[in-house]
Amino acid sequence: MAINIRNIEGMSEDQINYELKRGGRFVVYLYCVSIVVLTFKRPGDVYFIKAGEPSIKYGLWLSLVSLLFGWWGLPWGPIHTVGSLWTNFRGGKDVTNEMLTALRGETT
């Protein structure tokens, strides 16, 4: 299974490793969508965030989706919406270790 990673287009493996050593990371942002009694909290795509790059901009659209469509399911809609917003506005969920493990396993 191929892993879809955004923001690494045109970067070599050496460039990615260099950015990781400088503090770059792989991040996912969450979104929440509710339909009355059903609430879905899901991760979006994986983004590569370069060292020193503001990461919140990549999660803004998923935060907007959560704000518009996440609240409406009871009881979990408001809870998961707030959790998604909290994660996104703190820069997303860091999945660097998981991605490195998956990428190493995929190349062997």
N, C-alpha and C positions, 0 to 999 in steps of 0.2 A: 504494500500500500504506500503510495507516495504521500509525503507530508507537504501541505501547501503552506509556505512561509512567505509572508509579505515583507517588503522592504529590503530584500537581499538581491533584487534584480541587478545583474551586472557585476556583482561582487564575487571575487574568487574565494576559495576556502581559506587561503592565507589572509585575505583582508578581513574575513569574518572572525578568524582566530585572533587577529590583531585587535579588532574592536572588542572582542570578549575579554582580552587581557586588560584593556583600558577601562572596562566596566560596562561594556555592552551586554545586552540580555535579550532573551526571548520572552515574550509576554503574550498573554491572552486577555481579552476583555470579555465581560459577561453581559448578557441581555436577558430580559424577562418579558414574557408575553403571557397574558391571562385571558381566559374565556370563561367567565362566570365561575365555575367550580374547578376549572383546570388551570394550572399555572405551570409554565415551562421556563426553567432557568437554564440557559445554555451558554457555552463559550463560543466566541466568534473565532475568526482565523488567528493563527499565530503570527505575531509581528516581531521583527528583529529591530530592537531599539539600539542605536549607536550610543557610545559613551557621550554623555553631556547633552543628548538630544531630549527635548521635552516630549514625554511619552503620552501625556494626557490627550493630545490631539487625535490620536488613533482610536481612542475609545469614545469620542464624543458622539458619533452617530449611533452607536449601540446604547449609549446612555439616553439619547433622545428616544430611541425605540422603547426603552424601559419606561421612561417618563410618560410616554403616550399610551402604551399598551400593557404595562405591567401591573398596574394597581388594581385592576378590575376583578381579579379572582379572589374569592374569600375561602379560607383565611390566609393563604400563602402569598397571594399577589403583593400586598404591601410589604411583607417581610422580605421576599426575594427581590423585589424592586429596590428597596433600600440597600440590601446586601450587594446587589449588582452595582448600584451607583457608588457605594462606598469603595468597592474594589476598583472600579474604573477611575474614580477621581483620585485614588491613591497611586495611580500609574499602572493599573492592571495587575494580573496575577503572574508572578515570575515563574516561568516553566523552563528556565535555562537548563537545569540538570536533566530534566526529563527529555528535552529536545536533544541534548548532546548524546544521551544514552540511546535514543531512538535513531539518531543519524549515524552513530557509530555501528549500531546493529544492522542498519539498512545497507551499509557499504560493505559489510563482510559477507 
